[in-house]
Amino acid sequence: MSTLEFAGRLAGRLGVNLLVGYLCRHPERNLTRLVGMLKRLAPGDRDRQFIDNLMARVLDDPRARQRLAELGRNPRFLERWICNWVLETLFLGNRKRLRQGQRLGVHIPQFMLIDPTEACNLRCAGCWAGEYEARTMPPELLDRILNEGKRFGMHWIVMSGGEPFAYKHILDVFRRHRDICFMVYTNGTLIDDRVADVLAELGNVSPAFSLEGWRDATDARRGPGVFDRVMAAMDRLRQRGVLFGASLTATRHNVEELFSDEFIDFLIDRGVVYCWSFHYVPVGRDPDPALMITPQQREWLARRVPEIRARKPILLADFWNDGHLTGGCIAGGRYYFHITAAGEVEPCAFAHFAVDNIAHKSLLEVLRSPIFQAYQKRQPFNDTHWAPCPIIDAPAALRDIVAESGARPTHPGAESILRGALARQLDERAAEWLARARRMEAERAGSRPVEAKGVGAGPTAAEGAGLRPVEAEGPGLPLAGD
């Protein structure tokens, strides 16, 4: 690090400390003042309009104002996330990754998804982790990966599993890497008072709780009593000023429930700040394509999520329908990639194929993996960002990627999405969705809608619900790095 870089980083962190202290003295009043200053500095009308829309959602909603007041409970958490995520990941990190990537001739993504263990205290139906052996990553390997990532400008790491909090070294890892922000997908049942106290003290970890919907739906998949244990864990974190989110897996049976006003309002009232939406993908243990949301439901969801974002104080992302925000698929090392507990380097948490194992190679070597190269040269995978995914939207592309790179399946049965009955079903579903997606793209562009072949002439679920057509949203709530 040069003297100039060090001075800039030090000045940035000192500025963050002053900013956090100012905010925490009177969060709502001082945030309004800071946003007013930011608006005056904004370079254009579009940016100022985005700031106005965002603040209207925050200041006009008493739930959002309450969350602002809670910021003062844990200044350490706010300071860590501004430093590690905003400063180190987005501002300094983006430049560092670009500069080093150009020098090394490789694309360096923004973050990694790492499974420290495949062990889990639950046995949820359909979870991909259930297909792996219950292997655990040695802590020295995990430390090495994190340190190499930081040298490339990665200060944001996502963890899944298995259950990350079942990894006995997990809190020590968080302590050793306080200059990283960790977002952790968790079932929530292992976050007791002791763990919550540590997370509040460290300030660099934000759990995202997995839910299937209300109590009956969640307990049916995860086990009796799990929903109530998740609610108790949320309460512990909220009392300690630890911001947290939710992770929702939409199936054809629960999608309307998950994205109903009632359930979204429930999450907001519980203190959920952000929410990641995943569509069920038929991989993992006992894949069942009948659980996938239908094309009609997916179109409804594509219209419904922007409506929620426009009206409610929650950061909401729908990975399969938000391709216009991300420029298509984010996997394959473009924005991120996945490392299993066994060290296998997969392009995506749902694409269970690998060429390299990071236990035997450096991070730089795996970033040069032929499977990442095969991914990146094909991205985007379709001519519409409504269909970004090579698994469910362009399955022929995934077959080509695996064949070209020589990738191997990372667990028995992973290859079932490449051939046979399941592959044929994915091809049929992809063709049906692509026709619908192209019509939606035409609507978004403001041209005459294109009739979607193979789709019934009756009203879609979205039209039946009276939702507006998909349209360019203008300034919205972009994903990190967008």
Steps between C-alpha positions, in 0.01 A plus 500: 500500500639840407528788747226683309267199516567458872428867566178481301384192686585655838321823413200299382476305823540810714224664297276197551553513876401866507198429277380211718535707815297779342226263380467312826447817705169562322453251213184632334582873518865465407435254218260753349769765516762273346267396221420863429871567463540194277210617284666838448817321388317255271618535137166478325121511523476120486724468806307765692171328414639169627599664829153659534326166435719315746456753778125520444479128565715530810365813665133445410490153656500477882657153480797637310534788746504250783779305333696825462463568871635152570823583319617680810497175699805366325729760339764228455278311256434811294868596497614151392255479211567849370876437517507143370214501252465857375861615531707182456268297273323754280724804495861389550433134419346559158804696389743249649329200338491672162862609520630162611278315257640701210856439620446124548275444197210360702158621609481542879143476636356706780444220750515128571234266636671253733363196684716451810319175574235273352392393847159620608279452803194486272409282203290720274322343206665583167807673643800462267729468804336169576665349194854570616678293758511685832849633439658795679758745371820519707519843663850559363367451145212739564741759640724464196208552260382808688847652516554443128163656429585811700820544303279521190260749661231256619367619835151354466454126550175303499475172689258213469513127561392281661442726792787749540439540872555125538863561399678503836760752383254748354512770771879486506503549122282809538737632768814442296355676195334811638589680179250280313120530500339157522145431395395157625210292370375319808208297629527718812459225757857523635498876566454498876577784742872420506532506120286814475726674753810415295342619175403828666853548634671421169265700277609338173240224459144523368292179509238435232233267638351234273120482500240326287216725610288493812544251784324205332696525174836554671456222754372261234834523316741569786347324800255575783577813698757643257290805412470605864874448555574726202272769641679476837839536325375808312390652831843441654679672212259792486542564873877518445495723193613232252342549157370183337310381198292212369547240229185378326477202263198533273320189377178467305326438835622797705596783262179697546525461878864609518439816299165595645470836675424314821820295503729782380352731764554227758870478408539878519328510838735227627797719406606345167698759303572305179356194333648267235253309287602167343293301256495129569751331267478119468847412631620339821323222685196356315463781242136555410424720196135504604603740780629763256289812468301502179573751221178680592610525864845616399355780292278598791808505724694711248226762528437457869856551634546850347161592644614396849829684458314816404266493800669331794816569706682176422788422263365219284683309226368227271809343340325334206286803413744782579728443204446857380662625820800267474546468125399133508636203694741599778662155536803336340741744662330806348374635832553187709571127512444220750750297705370186667621373836709245309673783313327436167467824302157522335376781277181531699333365812255314275740382226671205663795458266867580552838486330716619790536439871633798691665277759762428235507832312524870573205735465664652194529157337134415555393841367666391175293181497375385160148469639502870592637589157226293337238676712624852446534482123131395477359758741230618457347166412193636321395805302282613790606556859168357612661160428852520650558152644689224313332232713131580456503759218775374267571137596669428167762760595572320827548174312744672265689657792544169679612324182737777392665539841514129584327571831405211726186471717570582864256243637325189366196591291605857422525407133124422487431860392715443191326199350196279532148583614593790726708665227210470254264660750741788554529551123122516465462739792780722372341526154163589648650763727722650229200569279327674788819684599543641150146635508576660837817651353298657223260645758792633701641671191163660434446329166204292393476185717604177332259208534662228709475168324380208704334721763127498547299800383335557839624761752821424685511494877649849489228635272233336712644673805491834320876557510649747255709383203871456540670828425833669537521590867754780474705547815426211729676301767795352312686192611848547635734617231230578244 
